[in-house]
């Protein structure tokens, strides 16, 4: 659609002189001739009746334009060259020239230089000397003054002053706009028009996207003014745009109780009963940097979510796997920790195998996801599995998949394994040190041949997968103890990244805590202020659970009544008294009594598991089958654990 531009000029031949610009700028030009009050009527007629996008004016006083208002009027101001040309033309009537500034804010033309160039006398007249008069009276007064002062000719920029001088029989020259001045004005109008058009289209797209959401979305600023509410949210609450957009929450009345709960949701999630449906309502605080900006509230019928969940369950094997974290999500700027992140970034560019060593809760998976998202295979899937959470048989079927009828209960048609699903992406094997020995052998074959064979299958399936491994164990020590295959160790141990526990980079505790606090604040809608004293207390604890334990600490703090320095100190003291510091943790204490009662003291989960195994091993007098049946673990897993503990049995 072509822009429509009005041109209101005091120059009678404007259309004949400048009409060709319509083709140059691919627009429609509507010319009108007039001045003073007539110009006001013409501009309003063009804007209101003709629907022009903008109006360009020439020879219309600035005060007239200001009276009209709006930002769609663009005055054309004469240049020094145009003034000089008009004065030169006027010199045919004499060298004593009056220059009348036909606007009420003076633009200082270089009249002194022009007079020297043309060797003439130029007197400058403006209208500010007659503030109490109407526009026409000012014009007539200044023209009469010029005539009275005995000048040979008048040069003016105003259409009415020129017309009045001619009416009086006094020689007058109207400053004629050059094509370049009109061209510049039209270029500015066209640029603004295109900018507004792009912005309008962008807003249409944004509104269309918002309104296409089945989820109801409402955005409220910090002053509780509703900024956005999409069509779904308005439908849920039986409201129109005019009833809610730009209104304060307290001013809005809705027949649906859903709206009444908007400002009263205790946390970031609630189930609200509406007139006929139940809704899941989620509230999240938006931030601009560290300052709260407002709140976004999402609402969706419970039945819709249930239907979506069922659909997702049916399609879970087709949906792929995504890594959400990136290096920017890993908090910590201490030199030592920064070197770890820099090394991880450089490793990301390689396709070699990576082993992440670190204690539980130190952030191994977030490093793995970040490496994937900065790697050559970032467009592919990120598939993660913990080698300790599944039994040996389930782990094997999950990793390698199976063919139709491979075993009792196998899915009809078979199932692809995680290695197949990770094709062209990254496979993350967490707790690799706890992988059963026979699966270690199959994993070694995958690494060597870059193919997998499903359980019950007879063909090799080629895969292109980048592998990242993680463990909290000393794999080299496990190799020496015979608990981990030596050939697999040297195959995976190519690029090594040791992630330090939190106690070894305590200087990052503040940054990590602030990031946790910000996320919890966004989730709960509660504001929390941490002090230097709090961080000083936190630094005195060893955090054996690392970042995961620190996150749990702050999450607990959030549900207290704004804890002060003393209450935080008490919480840390409680942690130390329960678990001890990393150096002072009490050794395991256990005693067997009659029956099945086993008393255990506090220690690491690994040592507690070993204590249980040792107790059962003694109870069943070394019968490994009875121990494995009682613990519901495979005989091979029990064998590896007994070997680790230095225990032998029948």
Order of alpha helices (4+ residues) and beta strands (2+ residues): beta-alpha-alpha-beta-alpha-beta-alpha-beta-alpha-beta-alpha-beta-alpha-beta-alpha-beta-alpha-beta-beta-alpha-alpha-alpha-beta-beta-beta-alpha-alpha-beta-alpha-beta-alpha-beta-beta-alpha-beta-alpha-beta-beta-beta-alpha-alpha-beta-alpha-alpha-alpha-alpha-beta-beta-alpha-alpha-alpha
